Amino acid sequence: MDRARLAEYLRTRREALQPEDVGLPRGQRRRTKGLRREEVAVLSDMSIDYYSRLEQPRGPHPSEQMLGALARGLRLSIEERDHLFQLAGYATPGRSVDAGDVNPGMTRIFEGLRDAAAQVVSPLGETMLQTRLSVALLGDESVFTGLARSMHYRWFTDPATRLIYPEEDRAAENRTIVADLHASYTREGRASRAGAIVEALLATSPDFGSLWREHPVSGPCCGPKRLRHPQVGMLELHCQRLVDPDRSQQLVVYTAAPGSESAEKMRFLAVVGGSVSV
């Protein structure tokens, strides 16, 4: 925990807020730049003495619950909240993967892609929303529970998950998935859901363990993919991934080149539906 930098950060965030930003009256004798310490304490449901000691800095090591209250009281953005947790020596808080928590901007983009093979997923491969064509292409991914909600977990524990990929393409996909898990684990810490998935895979999958120790790193781009569908055969698609600024969710869209055989197959799936079940 960096007490000095934490104190400085709290002070700068407090001074950046005006009373009207949080529904408080300004008053006629206000000389403080931004909010007063006692106002932040009230907004954060903590004692004035506790908050003042954090800013001085001579306070105790705040718990994650206290930091969450401070983030709410100071109206911090997700990025600012994450920085607060890091200054206090904690991993950044995990993000929800429920469909109801898809952010409004991502939802609006998704709604405009109803006729495309699109889905919203978490960084752990947990599907939050799927279009009808995405279900026809990849199967209904909302049926899984527990750790199996994560496609990354299923990839290394359920051989059926890998059947949609040609065998010669699976090694590259192995590395991409492990790189994604490495990024989430590094960002969220051992006590997170990413940590639980990694721990389970290290205990059950030698292939995962071998790659994990190599520390693979990949970027957000999906690029070309070949998928083998039981109804229409091989599809050559381009995968585009839009990553939300807070990195809590991604919009993944599969498209085929216009006029290609794969485009015809995608149109067929859009009409008749389908499943990747084998």
C-alpha positions, -999 to +999 in steps of 0.1 A: +000+000+000+013+034-010-001+056+018+013+089+004+000+084-031-033+071-018-037+102+003-028+125-026-052+107-049-081+110-025-074+147-021-072+154-058-105+135-064-122+154-035-110+187-048-122+179-083-158+175-071-182+205-066-211+204-041-236+205-069-220+175-085-232+154-056-265+172-047-251+193-019-257+231-014-227+253-021-234+278+007-221+314+008-189+309+030-173+280+011-136+285+008-126+249+003-115+239-032-140+212-041-157+192-014-149+193+023-135+162+040-166+159+061-187+159+030-168+130+015-170+111+047-208+115+048-211+105+011-190+075+018-207+064+050-176+066+072-165+087+101-149+121+094-119+111+115-113+079+095-114+097+062-092+126+074-065+101+086-065+085+051-058+119+035-031+130+060-018+102+055-018+083+088-048+061+085-052+023+086-051+001+056-086+005+042-106-027+034-120-034-001-155-025+013-142+009+025-125+016-009-158+007-027-176+032-005-150+058-012-153+052-050-191+057-048-188+087-026-162+104-048-182+094-080-151+077-094-152+062-129-144+025-132-108+034-143-104+058-113-119+031-089-094+006-102-065+030-096-077+036-061-077-002-054-042-005-068-028+023-047-042+005-016-025-027-027-055-047-039-063-063-073-090-044-093-125-055-084-141-082-107-168-072-131-202-089-135-209-111-164-247-112-162-267-102-194-285-075-173-252-058-167-242-052-203-235-015-205-259+007-224-235+016-252-226-020-259-263-030-258-272-003-284-244-016-307-256-052-302-292-043-309-281-029-343-265-063-352-295-085-347-291-100-382-253-107-377-235-135-359-227-113-328-223-119-291-213-100-260-188-119-239-167-113-208-129-114-209-132-150-196-153-161-226-186-160-206-214-152-231-237-124-219-258-119-251-261-138-284-280-131-316-300-158-333-273-163-360-246-165-334-266-194-317-270-211-351-232-208-358-218-215-323-246-231-303-266-217-274-239-206-249-264-195-223-271-230-211-238-235-192-234-229-154-205-227-129-170-226-143-184-240-175-199-206-183-164-198-195-156-210-230-120-208-219-126-234-192-147-256-215-120-255-242-095-273-220-120-296-201-146-306-227-133-320-260-166-313-278-160-276-274-130-278-298-147-298-325-159-267-344-122-258-350-102-277-376-076-298-357-047-279-373-060-245-360-065-256-324-029-250-312-032-213-321-065-211-303-050-228-272-024-200-270-050-172-276-072-185-248-043-189-223-031-154-232-066-140-225-067-158-191-032-145-183-044-109-189-075-113-167-056-131-140-029-104-139-055-076-138-079-092-113-057-113-090-057-148-076-089-143-056-110-134-087-131-156-109-102-156-133-081-170-105-107-198-098-107-208-135-069-208-137-066-229-105-091-254-118-074-257-152-040-261-137-053-290-116-070-307-145-053-299-178-016-305-185-019-288-218-032-256-201-004-258-175+023-261-201+011-230-220+004-211-188+040-213-177+050-197-211+032-165-202+017-160-237+005-125-246-019-116-274-038-085-286-075-079-288-078-087-325-095-119-335-086-120-372-095-148-397-111-180-383-121-213-398-151-230-382-164-264-391-202-265-388-221-298-388-248-285-412-229-264-437-193-276-434-162-254-433-167-216-430-140-190-435-149-160-414-134-128-401-138-122-363-139-086-351-137-079-314-148-045-299-134-042-264-153-019-240-131+008-224-134-007-190-124-042-204-154-059-187-170-070-219-164-075-256-186-075-286-175-103-310-189-104-346-183-131-372-186-120-408-179-136-442-165-119-473-193-107-496-200-131-525-180-159-509-192-195-503-190-188-466-214-159-470-239-182-487-236-206-459-241-179-433-273-168-451-285-204-450-279-206-413-297-173-408-328-188-425-329-223-411-310-218-378-289-247-366-267-260-339-231-270-335-241-301-314-226-333-326 
